[in-house]
Amino acid sequence: MNIDNNIFKNILNNKIKANIIYKDKYITAFDDINPKAPVHIILIPNIYIKNINHIDKSNIYLLGKMLLVSSKIAKFKNINKSGYRLIINCNKDAGQEINYLHIHIIGGKYLGNIICNCNKI
């Protein structure tokens, strides 16, 4: 795979314009160009990691920071009380369309119980 053609890398390098919500030394968050809900933000690490299968111990801080910033973005977008979903897809069968680790932060409407009824586990 040629990472130079990756849309997320091109957003990081300002080759593709995006509405940046948050950016620091480690991560960047921006509005999804094809939102599935009123709030749909993509959060990515500023270093290339193909997907969750490619993380290692050196990424522990980065992943924790991604989750912390996800919750801060939810508060900033006023979806923290009504509810939101964090999604990390891994590989084709799970729906990963872009080979770059990313979190979808989705909310602003009722999202339903699509995964399972956790009360019965």
C-alpha positions as CSV (number, residue, x, y, z in Angstrom):
1,M,0.0,0.0,0.0
2,N,1.2,3.5,-0.8
3,I,0.7,5.5,2.3
4,D,1.3,8.7,0.4
5,N,-2.1,8.3,-1.3
6,N,-3.9,7.8,2.1
7,I,-6.6,10.5,2.6
8,F,-5.9,10.8,6.3
9,K,-2.2,11.3,5.8
10,N,-3.0,13.9,3.2
11,I,-5.3,15.7,5.7
12,L,-2.5,15.7,8.2
13,N,-0.1,17.1,5.6
14,N,-2.6,19.8,4.6
15,K,-2.8,18.4,1.0
16,I,-6.6,17.8,1.5
17,K,-8.7,20.4,3.3
18,A,-10.7,19.2,6.3
19,N,-12.6,20.9,9.1
20,I,-10.2,20.3,11.9
21,I,-11.9,20.0,15.4
22,Y,-8.8,19.2,17.4
23,K,-5.1,18.9,16.8
24,D,-2.1,18.4,19.0
25,K,1.3,16.7,18.8
26,Y,-0.2,13.2,18.9
27,I,-3.7,13.3,17.3
28,T,-6.0,15.1,15.0
29,A,-9.8,15.1,14.8
30,F,-11.9,16.4,11.9
31,D,-15.5,16.3,10.6
32,D,-16.3,13.2,8.5
33,I,-17.0,14.2,4.9
34,N,-19.9,11.7,4.7
35,P,-21.5,11.9,8.2
36,K,-23.8,9.2,9.5
37,A,-25.2,11.4,12.3
38,P,-25.5,15.1,13.2
39,V,-22.1,14.7,14.9
40,H,-19.6,12.5,13.1
41,I,-15.9,13.2,13.7
42,I,-12.9,11.2,12.7
43,L,-10.0,11.0,15.2
44,I,-6.6,9.8,14.0
45,P,-3.1,9.4,15.4
46,N,-0.5,11.7,13.8
47,I,1.7,8.7,13.1
48,Y,0.6,6.0,10.7
49,I,-0.8,2.9,12.2
50,K,-2.7,0.7,9.7
51,N,-5.3,-0.6,12.2
52,I,-5.9,-1.8,15.7
53,N,-4.0,-5.1,14.8
54,H,-0.8,-3.0,14.3
55,I,-0.6,-1.4,17.7
56,D,2.0,-2.4,20.3
57,K,3.1,-1.4,23.8
58,S,4.7,1.8,22.4
59,N,1.2,3.0,21.5
60,I,-0.3,2.8,24.9
61,Y,-0.1,6.5,25.7
62,L,-1.4,7.4,22.2
63,L,-4.4,5.1,22.5
64,G,-5.3,6.5,25.9
65,K,-4.9,10.0,24.6
66,M,-7.3,9.2,21.7
67,L,-10.0,8.0,24.1
68,L,-9.5,10.9,26.4
69,V,-9.8,13.4,23.5
70,S,-12.8,11.5,22.2
71,S,-14.7,12.2,25.5
72,K,-13.6,15.9,25.4
73,I,-14.8,16.2,21.9
74,A,-18.2,14.7,22.9
75,K,-18.5,17.3,25.6
76,F,-17.5,20.1,23.2
77,K,-20.1,18.9,20.8
78,N,-22.7,18.6,23.6
79,I,-23.4,14.9,23.0
80,N,-21.8,13.6,26.2
81,K,-25.1,13.6,28.1
82,S,-27.4,12.3,25.4
83,G,-24.9,9.6,24.3
84,Y,-22.5,8.9,21.6
85,R,-20.7,6.0,20.0
86,L,-17.0,5.3,19.4
87,I,-16.2,3.0,16.6
88,I,-12.9,1.5,15.5
89,N,-13.3,-0.8,12.5
90,C,-10.5,-3.3,11.8
91,N,-10.1,-4.7,8.2
92,K,-12.5,-5.1,5.4
93,D,-15.1,-7.4,6.9
94,A,-15.6,-4.9,9.8
95,G,-16.0,-2.0,7.3
96,Q,-12.6,-0.4,7.5
97,E,-12.5,1.6,4.3
98,I,-9.3,3.6,5.0
99,N,-6.2,1.7,6.1
100,Y,-5.2,4.1,8.9
101,L,-6.3,3.6,12.5
102,H,-9.1,5.9,13.3
103,I,-12.0,6.4,15.7
104,H,-15.5,7.5,14.6
105,I,-17.1,9.7,17.2
106,I,-20.8,9.6,16.3
107,G,-23.8,11.2,18.1
108,G,-26.5,13.8,18.1
109,K,-29.3,11.4,17.5
110,Y,-30.6,8.1,18.8
111,L,-28.2,5.4,17.5
112,G,-30.0,2.3,18.6
113,N,-28.7,-1.0,20.0
114,I,-27.0,-2.4,17.0
115,I,-24.4,-4.6,18.6
116,C,-26.0,-6.6,21.4
117,N,-28.2,-6.5,24.5
118,C,-25.4,-6.3,27.1
119,N,-27.8,-7.0,29.9
120,K,-28.1,-10.6,28.7
121,I,-24.3,-11.3,28.6
